[in-house]
Amino acid sequence: MERPKTILSVVMQRRPLDNRWQSEVWEPHSVLPGQAGEVEPRLLVDEGGAQQWLYPGFEVVLYRDEAEGYYLNVSGTNPCVFVRWQTQGERGVPEMVTLSYDEASRWMDGGAQVDAVGMPLELFAWVGQFVEDHYRPEPRKRIKPKSFMHPKDRARS
């Protein structure tokens, strides 16, 4: 079975800071639809100490076992794309992207630098349709409080 996938590009931004301990900060700025075959980063903006670099070629594949993570993302107030990145030399460089809240949480639990950027509308519609087609919440078994049990049954449990 062919898994749904798309290609994204990440825009990383360097902003100058007026701070005696740190002169600049790198952060993911946005994601854009990408094209297969693009691999080389390129400078988009370089003015007033600020820079924006486009990093193309990030493949996003949707998996059924991550459907709950996609659901948690698109059902929230600010659906986003999670970007795992690190500083390499003088630049912030993205490593991976995900649309799954759960996968991003696992990355952060592992100590990775992960930031969220707004999800473009066409991406929201795409992952939303996947969630609609594949996510089924697991039924929760209700545990009856002991106060609802007969006093004779409380001692047995």
C-alpha positions in Angstrom: 0.0 0.0 0.0 1.3 3.4 -1.0 1.6 5.8 2.0 0.6 9.4 1.5 3.6 11.7 1.3 4.6 15.2 0.3 7.8 17.2 0.1 8.3 20.3 2.2 11.0 23.0 2.4 11.9 24.7 5.7 12.8 28.4 6.0 15.3 28.9 8.8 15.8 32.5 10.1 18.6 34.3 11.9 17.5 37.3 13.8 20.0 39.8 15.5 19.4 40.3 19.2 20.2 43.3 21.3 21.6 41.2 24.1 25.1 41.3 25.7 25.3 37.4 26.0 23.9 36.5 22.6 24.1 38.5 19.4 21.7 36.4 17.3 19.1 33.6 17.4 18.3 30.9 14.8 14.8 29.5 14.5 12.5 27.8 12.0 10.4 30.6 10.3 8.0 28.7 8.1 7.5 25.7 5.8 6.6 25.7 2.1 5.6 23.1 -0.4 8.7 21.6 -1.9 9.7 19.8 -5.0 11.5 16.4 -5.4 15.0 16.8 -6.4 15.8 20.0 -4.7 18.5 19.5 -2.1 20.8 22.4 -1.8 20.0 25.2 0.8 19.9 28.7 -0.6 19.9 32.2 0.9 16.6 34.0 0.5 17.1 37.1 2.6 20.2 38.9 3.8 19.5 42.4 5.2 20.2 44.2 8.4 21.9 41.2 10.1 18.8 39.0 9.4 19.0 36.0 7.1 16.6 33.5 5.9 17.7 30.2 4.3 15.5 27.8 2.4 16.3 24.1 3.1 14.4 21.9 0.6 13.7 18.2 0.3 12.0 17.1 3.5 9.7 14.2 2.8 6.7 13.8 5.1 5.1 10.4 5.1 1.8 9.8 6.9 1.6 6.5 8.9 -1.5 4.9 10.3 0.1 4.2 13.6 0.8 7.9 14.0 -2.9 8.9 13.3 -3.5 9.9 16.9 -0.5 12.2 16.9 -1.8 13.9 13.7 -5.3 14.2 15.2 -3.8 15.9 18.3 -2.1 18.3 16.1 -4.9 19.3 13.7 -7.6 19.3 16.4 -5.7 21.9 18.5 -6.0 25.6 18.3 -2.7 26.1 16.3 -2.0 23.2 13.9 1.7 23.2 13.1 4.6 21.5 11.5 7.3 20.4 14.0 10.9 21.1 12.9 13.8 19.2 14.5 17.0 21.2 14.0 20.4 21.9 15.4 23.1 24.5 15.1 25.9 23.5 12.7 28.8 25.9 12.5 27.3 29.4 12.2 23.8 28.2 11.0 20.6 26.7 12.2 20.0 23.6 10.1 16.8 21.6 10.0 17.1 17.8 10.2 13.6 16.4 10.1 10.0 17.5 10.0 6.8 15.9 11.3 3.1 16.6 11.5 2.7 14.2 14.5 2.4 15.7 17.9 3.5 12.4 19.4 6.6 12.0 17.2 7.6 15.6 18.1 7.2 14.8 21.8 9.4 11.8 21.4 12.1 13.9 19.8 11.9 16.4 22.6 12.1 13.7 25.2 15.3 12.6 23.5 16.8 16.0 24.0 16.4 17.3 20.4 15.7 21.0 19.6 12.2 21.1 18.2 10.2 24.1 17.2 6.7 24.5 15.7 5.8 26.7 12.8 2.3 27.3 11.4 0.8 24.7 9.1 -0.1 25.9 5.6 -3.8 25.5 4.8 -3.3 22.9 2.0 -1.2 20.8 4.4 -3.9 21.1 7.0 -6.5 19.8 4.6 -4.3 16.9 3.5 -3.4 15.7 7.0 -7.0 16.4 8.2 -8.4 14.1 5.5 -5.9 11.4 6.5 -7.0 11.7 10.2 -10.7 11.6 9.1 -10.0 8.4 7.1 -7.8 6.5 9.6 -8.1 7.8 13.1 -10.4 5.9 15.5 -10.1 6.7 19.1 -9.7 3.7 21.3 -12.7 3.1 23.6 -11.8 3.8 27.2 -12.9 1.2 29.8 -14.6 3.0 32.7 -13.3 2.0 36.1 -16.1 2.0 38.6 -15.1 3.9 41.8 -15.1 1.8 45.0 -17.8 4.1 46.4 -20.2 2.7 43.8 -19.6 -0.9 44.9 -21.5 -2.8 47.5 -19.6 -2.8 50.7 -19.0 -6.6 50.5 -17.5 -6.2 47.0 -15.1 -3.5 48.2 -13.1 -5.8 50.3 -12.5 -8.3 47.4 -11.1 -5.7 45.0 
